[in-house]
């Protein structure tokens, strides 16, 4: 029942389905080299091949039948009967196969055994039916090809019992069609496997990028924890000590400082709880404070020891920035130089740090690699991390190749101007 259901689905239910043959893709390695107008014509190559095969059946009828007993009109009629199903495969492939069987009956009846002395497929019908089976198999699926071959064999064996004296070519049709359908099926399966691999690679790449983004955000959260926790601890300590710095503070002021301290402690507790969710089991809290731009010289010294020649330029008035900005700027420079070491062996690099009124500008550029660039797994993850850091601080960043073959990373991190410190008025 399952087999018959497959037969009905493949060759019965979809008989009248309108399925025009799509144009060929022109983004292949060879077709991309052709001019635009030539590629436009090349897209219709499958249609031209099918129509050429239809014309071939007519030529076979007129050429092989020229030594027979029929007039030119009869030869053209025999060729046309076999060519119509071939041309129909461009629009209704399953219907074309059924009409090819009908065309075989008509051709055999018209020839009556005298045309080429073959039966049930005269020469033009033989070529036409073989082409139809190949085209339909290429446009459907392997199971359909199997059903077509089985029914063609049964059809040929049934007609062989009514042979009009011509040589039986059922065995030849069975062998050639089996070989052709096997080739088409193998190519079909290979194409489907290639498409599935492409889809899986695309899904894998998307999932890898998403996982990388989450990992980078987790790393940023871990690093910023120390910064935020430090400030919240200072707020709690100062709120607790503030009442003792004023003689006889009013009860309202004492209660306000108590509330401030309680909120700071609660916020710090929630921060540590949230960080515990994203912290990996094997993650260890850093022993040293998070780095800032004041430690940039030490980073550059380590990079030079690793073999990268790097220069530093600082413009503007150096000033203390928020610790989160300092940390993110340090990490961006560190990652950009690591990428230069990994992907541009033998290159030189330059680091520019610009202190401007509205924020901090960074520019890290390296020259083209001078040695062999080895493939590095995980390429592109560092750029993702840098973009996340800049985006978190409402900044802007570009990362692109330079004209000389190098690479440049530029970022601007806005920093609000510090509020002026108002000195307390002396007590009267």
C-alpha positions, -999 to 999 in steps of 0.1 A, spaced: 0 0 0 29 23 8 44 17 -26 12 23 -45 7 55 -25 41 67 -36 32 58 -72 -1 78 -70 17 107 -54 45 109 -80 28 100 -113 -9 104 -108 -18 133 -85 8 157 -100 1 148 -137 -14 182 -146 8 203 -123 22 233 -140 59 235 -132 79 257 -156 116 249 -158 134 276 -138 163 295 -153 198 284 -146 218 303 -119 245 325 -133 266 330 -101 288 300 -107 326 302 -110 326 300 -148 294 320 -156 305 349 -134 334 356 -158 310 361 -188 297 395 -198 264 405 -183 245 401 -216 260 367 -221 251 356 -186 215 366 -194 214 343 -224 233 315 -205 205 314 -179 182 299 -207 207 271 -215 186 242 -200 156 253 -220 177 254 -252 190 219 -245 155 204 -240 143 221 -272 174 209 -290 166 173 -279 130 177 -293 145 188 -326 168 158 -325 139 134 -324 125 150 -355 160 147 -372 162 110 -362 128 103 -377 136 120 -410 172 106 -412 166 70 -402 133 68 -419 147 82 -452 154 47 -464 120 34 -453 87 33 -470 72 66 -458 68 100 -474 84 131 -460 51 143 -444 47 110 -426 83 111 -413 77 146 -400 45 135 -383 63 106 -366 91 129 -355 66 155 -343 46 130 -323 78 121 -303 91 156 -300 59 171 -284 64 153 -251 100 163 -250 91 200 -253 63 196 -228 88 187 -201 95 224 -199 61 231 -183 44 198 -172 70 171 -167 48 143 -154 22 148 -181 50 148 -207 60 113 -195 25 99 -199 22 115 -233 55 100 -243 40 65 -237 10 75 -258 33 88 -285 51 55 -285 17 37 -292 9 62 -320 43 59 -336 42 21 -334 8 20 -350 18 44 -378 51 26 -385 35 -9 -384 69 -26 -381 83 -13 -413 100 18 -399 135 9 -389 124 -26 -380 122 -19 -342 92 -23 -319 76 -10 -297 99 21 -298 108 32 -333 140 52 -335 125 87 -329 102 74 -301 131 56 -285 152 88 -284 122 110 -273 111 87 -245 147 84 -232 151 122 -231 117 126 -214 126 102 -187 160 119 -180 144 154 -179 115 143 -157 139 125 -133 161 156 -131 131 178 -123 114 155 -97 130 131 -73 147 97 -73 115 78 -64 98 91 -94 126 80 -116 123 44 -102 86 43 -109 91 56 -145 116 29 -152 94 1 -138 63 13 -157 83 17 -189 96 -18 -186 61 -32 -180 48 -11 -209 74 -24 -232 69 -61 -222 31 -57 -227 35 -43 -262 61 -69 -271 33 -95 -272 18 -76 -302 50 -72 -322 43 -66 -359 76 -82 -369 101 -56 -359 130 -63 -335 121 -60 -299 140 -31 -283 125 -33 -248 157 -47 -234 177 -19 -250 153 7 -236 155 -9 -201 193 -10 -201 199 26 -214 172 42 -194 184 24 -162 219 37 -168 207 73 -176 184 74 -146 211 61 -123 234 89 -134 206 115 -129 197 101 -95 233 102 -83 236 138 -94 203 146 -79 212 131 -45 246 148 -46 229 182 -53 205 177 -24 233 167 -1 253 198 -11 223 220 -5 217 204 29 253 209 38 251 246 28 220 251 49 236 233 79 267 255 75 246 286 74 227 275 105 259 266 122 275 299 114 245 318 127 245 298 159 283 302 163 279 340 159 251 340 184 271 320 209 301 342 203 280 373 210 267 358 242 302 348 253 315 383 246 286 399 266 292 375 294 329 385 295 320 421 295 296 416 323 323 398 344 348 426 338 323 454 345 312 437 377 344 448 395 339 483 383 303 486 394 308 466 426 336 490 436 314 521 431 285 505 449 307 496 478 320 531 480 285 545 480 275 521 509 306 530 530 302 567 525 265 566 533 273 547 565 300 571 575 283 604 565 262 609 596 294 608 618 310 636 598 283 661 608 277 671 644 242 665 656 226 655 623 189 657 621 170 623 622 157 628 586 193 630 573 204 600 592 174 580 579 182 592 543 218 579 546 205 546 561 182 542 531 210 550 507 232 524 523 205 497 523 197 503 486 234 502 477 239 469 496 208 455 480 219 465 445 253 450 451 237 417 462 215 416 431 245 424 409 264 395 423 234 372 420 229 381 383 266 377 377 265 342 392 240 332 365 263 341 336 295 331 353 310 299 340 318 271 364 355 272 356 357 310 357 379 325 384 376 361 396 407 381 387 431 388 415 442 422 401 421 452 393 407 456 358 432 474 335 429 510 324 446 532 298 473 540 324 486 505 319 487 508 281 525 510 279 528 477 296 504 461 270 525 476 242 557 463 257 542 428 258 531 430 222 565 442 211 581 412 229 557 390 209 572 403 177 549 432 166 564 466 160 539 491 174 540 529 180 517 549 203 504 584 197 484 603 223 467 635 215 446 659 236 446 665 273 450 633 291 424 630 319 408 604 340 378 588 324 350 566 338 364 532 347 341 514 323 353 535 294 390 530 304 385 492 306 366 490 273 393 512 255 421 490 269 403 458 258 397 472 223 433 481 218 444 447 232 421 428 209 430 448 178 468 442 185 461 405 191 443 403 157 474 420 141 497 394 157 475 365 146 464 376 111 492 399 99 526 383 106 556 407 99 533 438 99 537 470 119 510 486 139 501 521 152 479 530 182 463 564 184 445 576 215 427 609 212 413 627 242 386 651 229 360 672 246 331 649 238 348 616 245 377 593 236 389 583 201 408 552 193 425 541 161 445 509 157 459 503 122 484 476 110 501 473 76 498 443 52 512 410 64 547 401 52 546 364 60 523 334 54 489 339 71 479 307 88 442 299 92 430 307 126 398 292 141 374 316 156 383 344 133 360 374 136 351 369 173 374 397 184 356 422 162 323 411 177 336 417 212 349 451 203 316 461 187 297 450 218 319 471 241 315 502 219 278 496 215 273 493 253 289 527 257 267 543 229 298 547 208 306 541 171 331 518 156 344 508 121 367 478 113 377 474 77 407 466 54 429 494 42 439 501 6 474 488 12 462 455 24 463 462 62 435 466 86 421 495 106 399 496 137 385 530 147 362 537 176 348 567 194 334 564 229 313 594 241 321 606 276 299 632 293 318 661 308 324 659 345 302 680 367 320 709 383 329 703 420 313 730 442 332 736 474 311 737 506 305 771 521 323 777 554 301 775 584 292 809 599 
